[in-house]
C-alpha cells in the first residue's frame, strides 16, 4: 500500500504544495505501524528512513524536509538556513526547493501560505505552544500582512478526548477571556479542551480570517492517525508545505 495523505482544500497559490501524512503505507512495525516519520520515538531507524523516502517519492518533494527538534516552544526556523538538529516548533520557507515539515501525534499542525505564493510555514501547535504564542511567532517571522495569509488546521486530538487540568484553562483565559469558549467542564472536575477553537481565536486576533481544515480527531480515528494520548508509544505524522 502506498502512503496516503490529507491534502488541504484551500485557495492557495498554484506555487504552494501541502500534505499531511496518514499512518498507513509505511515500513514500521507495531506500535509505530506503519508510516512513522519520527526518528525520536524508538522505532527502527531503517524503517523511519524508508518511510521518509516513500513520502518524498509519493509527493515528489524537491528536497529533503527540514526535520526539526520540536520542544513545544515558539522558536521559528528558516528552512534555507537551519540544520537537521535545529530546535524549533515552526519553520518557514521562502524559496522553491525548501520543504517545511512539522511532526505530530495529537498536537495540531498549522500550515500557512501567502496568497501570492511567496512564502509558506508550518507550526507545531499543542496547548503549550498555543499558550506560549507559536502561531504569533510564526506570523511575525513571515512578516506579511495578515490579509495575505491563509491558514490550514490539520488533524489533532478533538475536544471529546482532550482532557486537561484547570491550569491549562487558566493559562489561556488569563490572556483572553474569550478562551473560555474552548473549554467545557467534565464530571471529573477537569476540562475538555478544543485546540481548534483556541487556534482560530489566536489567528483571528492576528487578523487572519481565511482559516481552513480542523475537522479531524487523531484520538478517535485509529486507522488513519497516530495519537500519543490514546496509545502512548506511537509514530508521528508529518504536515509538509513547500513552494514550486
N, C-alpha and C positions, 0 to 999 in steps of 0.2 A: 504494500500500500504506500503510495507516495505521500509526502507531507500535505497536511491540509491547513488552510488559513482562513481567518476572517479578513475581509478586505473592506476598509472604511467606505461607507457611502456618504460622500460629502462633495461639495462643488469645488474641489481643489484644482489647481492649475494642471495642465497636461504634463508639466515638468515633474510633478510630485508622484512618487510611488510610495505606498504604505501597505503593511500587512501585519497581522498578529497571528503567531503560530498557535495551533491546537496541539493536543497531546498525542495524536495518532500519527503513524508514518515514520517512526524512528527506529533506532537500533538498541535502545536501552532496555534492560530487564527491570522487573518489579523491584522496588516500588517507584522506579523512575520511568516506567513504561509509558510511552516509548520514545517520544520526540523531546527528550530533556535537553535543554540548551545550557543549563547551569553547570559550570565546572567546579563549583564550590559546595555541592550538596552530598558528595560521597559516591557519585556514580563513577563507572569505569571511564577514565579519560579517553580511551579509544572510542567508546560509544558516543561520548559527547562530541568529539571531533567529527565523527561520521554524521551525527545529527546536524551539526552546523554546516557541514559540507552539503548535505541534502537540501537544507533550507536555502543556502546560497545558490545551488543549482536550480532549484524549482522556481525561485524568484528572479533568477538571472541578475544577482546582485553585482554591481560594478566593482566592489571591493569587499574585503573582509570587514564586517561590522566592528565598531569600537565597543568591546565588551568591558564595561566599567566595573569597578568595585563599589557596589551600592551599600550605603550605610544609613539610609533613612534620613539623609540630611538635605541641604539646599544648594550644594556646590553644583555649578554648571560647567561642563567641559565643552571645548570646541573640538569637533571631530577631526579637523585638519591638523591640530597640534598636540592633542592628548595621546597618551600611550595606553597599552592594554592594561596597565596597572593603575590607571588614574582613578582616584577616589572621588566619585561624584554621583549624584542622583538625577541628573539631567544632562542632555547632550544636544548640541545644535550643529547643523551642517549648512554651509552656505554655497558649496561648490558641488557640481556633479562629480560623482565618484566617491563621495563621503557618505557612509551609512551609519545612521544613529540607531541605537537599539537600547531598550530597557527590558530587564528580566523581571518577571512577576509570577506570583502564585497565590494571589488574593489581593495584594495591593493593586491600585488602579493605574494602568499606564495611560498617560495623556499625551497625545500627539498634536503637534502644532504645525500649521502650514501657512505661509504668506500667500494671499490670494494671487499675487503676481508670480509666484514660483521662484522667489529669490532666496528663501531660507526655510528650513524646517527644523523641528526639535522634538525630542521625546523626554518625558518626565516620569519619574517613579513616585506615585502619589498614594502612599498608605496614609494612615491617620497621622503618624508622626511627621511625615514630610509635608502633608497639607497644613498641619498646625504650625509648622516651622516656617512655611512660606516657599515651598519648592516651586509652585506654579508662578508666584510673583517673581521669583528669582529668574526663572526661565524666560518670562516675558520681558523682564528688564534686559537680559542678555541678548534677546532677539533685537531689541531696540527699534521696533517698528510700531506704527500707530495701531492701537487695538482694533480699529475697524478693518484693518487689513488682515487680521488673523482669523483662521479657522481652528477649532479645537475638536478633537475626537476622543471620547472616553471609551477605553477598552474594557475587557472583561475584568471584573473584580468581585470580591465577596459581597453578596447582597445584604440588605438590612435585616432580612428574616433570619440570617445566620451569623451576623457580625455583632456579638455581644461585647460591650465594653463597660468599664467602670465609670463612676462619676467624675473621676479626674480627667478622663478624655473629653467628656462633655464640657466640663468647666474650662478646659484649655481653649475650646472654640468659642464658647458663649462669652468668655471674658473679652474677646476681641470683637465679637459680632453677635449681639443678642439674637439676630435672626437665625443663627445656627441652631437654635432650639428646635427648629422645624426638622432637623436632620436626626433627631434623637427621640425614641419612643421608650417609655418606661416598660419594663417587663415584670413578671411576677416574682422574679428573684431579687428585686431591688437594684437591678442594673439597667443598662440601656442598650437598645438596638440602634446601631449606627448606620446611617445611609451615606456612604462615601461619595456616591454620585451627586447627591444634593449638596454636600459640602464643596465638592469640586465646582459645581455650577455656580454656587454662591461666590466662591473666590474668583472665578472667571468673570462673572457679571460685575463684580467690584472693580475688576481691571478694565472694564469696558468691552469685554469680548462677549458678543451675543450670538455668534454663529457657532453653536456647540452641537455636536452630533454624537451618536452612539450611546453607550452607557446602559444597555438593556440586558447584559449577560451576567449571571451569577456563577462564579467559579465553584463555590461550595456545592451548589445544587446540581450541577451538570458534571458528574464524574467521568462520563465518556469523553467529553471534549476538553475539559480543563483540569490542570493541576490545582490543588488547594492545600496550602500549608495548614490552615485552621482545621480542615477536615481530616487530613492524613498525616500530618507531622512530617515524616521523611517523604519527600516527593520531588519531582522535577520542576523545572522552570520553563515557562513560555517566554517568547520574545515578541515585543512590539517594535517593529522596524519602520523607518522612514528615510527616504533619500531623494535626491534630485537627479534627473536625467537630462 
